[in-house]
Structure formats: C-alpha cells, structure tokens
C-alpha cells in the first residue's frame, strides 16, 4: 500500500501535516483565550477609578468641613481680614485637589474601559474632559498640579511664612511649576 493512503484507497493527509494543524489550532485557542483575559484585565482599572472618585468626594467633604469649622472663629473675630483669607485659600486648594482626582478618574475610565456617554445634556462629558490618549490625561493633571502648587504657595505666605523661608518655598514651587510647564509644552508632542 502506498504511503499516505488509507486501507480503503482514499488519500489521507500525512501525519506531520495533521499534527501541525492540531498544534496551530491549539496555539490559536490559547492566544484567543489569553487575549480575552487581557481584555478583561483592563477592568482592573475600575479599582483606581473608584478610589479616585471616593478620594475626590472626601476632599470636597473635607473642604466643606473646614469651612464650617472656621465660621465660629471668623464670626467671633472678623478682623484682621488677612488671617481669615487663609481659610478661603485652603478651600480653593482642597476643591482643586478634588477636581484633579475627578479628572484622573475620568481619564483612567475613558482610556482603559470605555468612552463616557451617559446620554442627555447632563450626562455628556465636556469636550475638555474627554481623553484621547495618555498625553491628554497627563496634560490635564499637570495643569491642575500647577494650580494646586501656586495656591499652596499663597496659602503658606498667608500663614506667615515670610523672608528667606518664603523665598525658598517660592523657588521650589517655581521650579515645580516650570518643570510641569515645560512638560506641557514639550513633553506631550506626538
């Protein structure tokens, strides 16, 4: 009987070719399974998204609590005004931090999970908050960090840090702002 023929006379594939196809099929199934696993693994990003939203909520609640706690002291001694301005700067700082956390949560969700499309006018995400790539997220967070650094410096000055201390802190904050500005200008170009 010639090689490659079955006893009934039909031609069959050589054994090596059949084994190779079997291996290829197994490899394809394994690759497909691993790709499904990776697609599901991106859902792990929901953990930092939830944590960032909760942290933002905490920053907003804390800002309100700081304001409420400062009301009696302000009413009791309304003057001098300079010392009372620090409370409002702290408020701005805390709200900016909360907003930064929300922006980061939106960015992670849009980049890894899905575009946010809740429908309707209230559910729509503003265009400035839509993230196309990681550079968009980095740019928005860096911009917010610049604001937070500037407000924190003003807060320190209002608390009474003057002279050489204020110069050192101002120089440090200035370097951070300059580095972030340089990153925004040059680091996110494609």
C-alpha positions as CSV (number, residue, x, y, z in Angstrom):
1,X,0.0,0.0,0.0
2,X,1.5,3.4,-1.0
3,X,2.4,5.8,1.8
4,X,-0.4,8.3,2.7
5,X,-3.3,6.1,1.6
6,X,-5.8,4.5,3.8
7,X,-6.6,0.8,3.5
8,X,-9.8,1.6,1.6
9,X,-7.8,3.6,-1.1
10,X,-8.7,7.2,0.0
11,X,-5.9,9.7,0.3
12,X,-5.2,11.0,3.8
13,X,-3.1,13.8,4.9
14,X,0.4,13.0,6.0
15,X,0.6,12.7,9.8
16,X,3.1,15.6,10.2
17,X,0.7,18.0,8.5
18,X,-2.2,16.9,10.7
19,X,-0.1,17.3,13.8
20,X,1.0,20.8,12.7
21,X,-2.7,21.8,12.1
22,X,-3.6,20.4,15.5
23,X,-0.8,22.4,17.1
24,X,-1.8,25.6,15.2
25,X,-5.4,25.2,16.4
26,X,-4.2,24.7,20.0
27,X,-2.0,27.8,19.7
28,X,-4.9,29.9,18.2
29,X,-7.2,28.8,21.0
30,X,-4.5,29.6,23.6
31,X,-3.8,33.0,22.0
32,X,-7.6,33.8,21.8
33,X,-8.1,32.8,25.5
34,X,-5.1,35.0,26.6
35,X,-6.4,38.0,24.6
36,X,-9.8,37.6,26.2
37,X,-8.0,37.5,29.6
38,X,-6.1,40.7,28.8
39,X,-9.3,42.4,27.6
40,X,-10.9,41.6,30.9
41,X,-7.8,42.6,32.9
42,X,-8.3,46.2,31.8
43,X,-11.3,46.1,34.1
44,X,-8.8,46.2,37.0
45,X,-8.6,50.0,36.3
46,X,-12.0,50.2,37.9
47,X,-10.2,49.9,41.2
48,X,-8.2,53.2,40.9
49,X,-11.2,54.9,39.3
50,X,-13.4,54.1,42.3
51,X,-10.7,55.1,44.7
52,X,-10.1,58.4,42.9
53,X,-13.8,59.2,42.9
54,X,-14.0,58.4,46.7
55,X,-10.9,60.5,47.4
56,X,-12.4,63.4,45.4
57,X,-15.6,63.1,47.4
58,X,-13.5,63.1,50.6
59,X,-11.6,66.2,49.5
60,X,-14.9,68.0,48.8
61,X,-16.5,66.9,52.1
62,X,-13.3,67.9,54.0
63,X,-13.3,71.3,52.3
64,X,-16.9,71.9,53.5
65,X,-16.0,70.7,57.0
66,X,-13.0,73.1,57.1
67,X,-15.3,76.0,56.1
68,X,-17.9,75.1,58.6
69,X,-15.3,74.8,61.4
70,X,-13.9,78.2,60.6
71,X,-17.2,80.0,60.7
72,X,-17.4,80.5,64.5
73,X,-13.8,81.8,64.8
74,X,-14.4,84.2,61.8
75,X,-17.7,85.5,63.3
76,X,-16.1,85.9,66.8
77,X,-13.1,87.8,65.4
78,X,-13.9,89.1,61.9
79,X,-10.8,91.4,61.8
80,X,-8.0,91.3,60.8
81,X,-9.1,90.0,57.4
82,X,-5.6,88.8,56.3
83,X,-5.7,85.8,58.7
84,X,-9.2,84.8,57.5
85,X,-8.3,84.7,53.9
86,X,-6.2,81.7,54.5
87,X,-9.3,79.6,55.1
88,X,-10.6,80.5,51.7
89,X,-7.3,79.7,50.1
90,X,-7.4,76.3,51.8
91,X,-10.9,75.8,50.4
92,X,-9.7,76.6,46.9
93,X,-6.8,74.2,47.4
94,X,-9.0,71.3,48.6
95,X,-11.5,71.8,45.8
96,X,-8.7,71.9,43.2
97,X,-7.3,68.7,44.6
98,X,-10.8,67.1,44.4
99,X,-11.2,68.3,40.9
100,X,-7.8,66.8,39.9
101,X,-8.8,63.5,41.4
102,X,-12.0,63.5,39.4
103,X,-10.2,64.4,36.2
104,X,-7.8,61.5,36.8
105,X,-10.7,59.1,37.4
106,X,-12.4,60.2,34.2
107,X,-9.2,59.8,32.3
108,X,-8.4,56.3,33.5
109,X,-12.0,55.2,32.8
110,X,-12.0,56.7,29.3
111,X,-8.6,55.4,28.4
112,X,-9.0,51.8,29.7
113,X,-12.7,51.0,30.0
114,X,-15.0,53.0,27.7
115,X,-15.8,56.5,26.5
116,X,-18.2,58.1,28.9
117,X,-21.5,58.6,27.1
118,X,-24.3,58.8,29.7
119,X,-26.6,60.4,27.2
120,X,-28.6,63.6,27.6
121,X,-27.3,67.1,28.2
122,X,-26.4,66.5,31.9
123,X,-24.7,63.1,31.3
124,X,-22.5,64.4,28.5
125,X,-18.8,64.8,29.3
126,X,-17.4,68.3,28.4
127,X,-15.0,68.2,25.4
128,X,-12.1,69.5,27.5
129,X,-12.5,66.4,29.8
130,X,-12.6,63.8,27.0
131,X,-9.3,61.8,26.9
132,X,-8.0,60.5,23.6
133,X,-4.7,59.2,24.9
134,X,-2.4,59.2,27.9
135,X,-0.9,62.5,26.9
136,X,-4.3,64.2,27.3
137,X,-4.6,62.8,30.8
138,X,-1.1,63.8,31.8
139,X,-1.6,67.3,30.4
140,X,-4.8,67.9,32.4
141,X,-3.4,66.5,35.6
142,X,-0.2,68.5,35.2
143,X,-2.2,71.7,34.6
144,X,-4.2,71.1,37.8
145,X,-1.0,70.4,39.7
146,X,0.4,73.8,38.6
147,X,-2.8,75.4,40.1
148,X,-2.5,73.4,43.3
149,X,1.2,74.3,43.7
150,X,0.5,78.0,43.2
151,X,-2.4,78.0,45.6
152,X,-0.4,76.1,48.2
153,X,2.4,78.7,48.0
154,X,-0.1,81.5,48.5
155,X,-1.5,79.6,51.5
156,X,2.0,79.3,53.1
157,X,2.6,83.0,52.6
158,X,-0.8,83.9,54.2
159,X,0.1,81.6,57.2
160,X,3.0,83.8,57.9
161,X,6.0,82.2,56.2
162,X,8.0,85.2,55.2
163,X,11.5,86.2,54.5
164,X,14.0,83.5,53.5
165,X,11.6,80.7,54.1
166,X,9.1,82.2,51.7
167,X,11.9,82.6,49.1
168,X,13.0,79.0,49.4
169,X,9.4,77.7,49.2
170,X,8.6,80.0,46.3
171,X,11.7,78.9,44.5
172,X,10.8,75.3,45.0
173,X,7.2,75.8,43.9
174,X,8.5,77.9,40.9
175,X,10.8,75.0,39.8
176,X,8.0,72.5,40.0
177,X,5.7,74.8,38.0
178,X,8.5,75.5,35.5
179,X,9.1,71.7,35.1
180,X,5.4,71.0,34.6
181,X,5.0,73.9,32.2
182,X,8.0,72.6,30.2
183,X,6.4,69.1,30.2
184,X,3.2,70.6,28.9
185,X,5.0,72.5,26.2
186,X,7.5,69.9,25.0
187,X,6.7,66.5,26.6
188,X,3.4,65.7,25.1
189,X,4.1,66.4,21.5
190,X,3.5,63.5,19.2
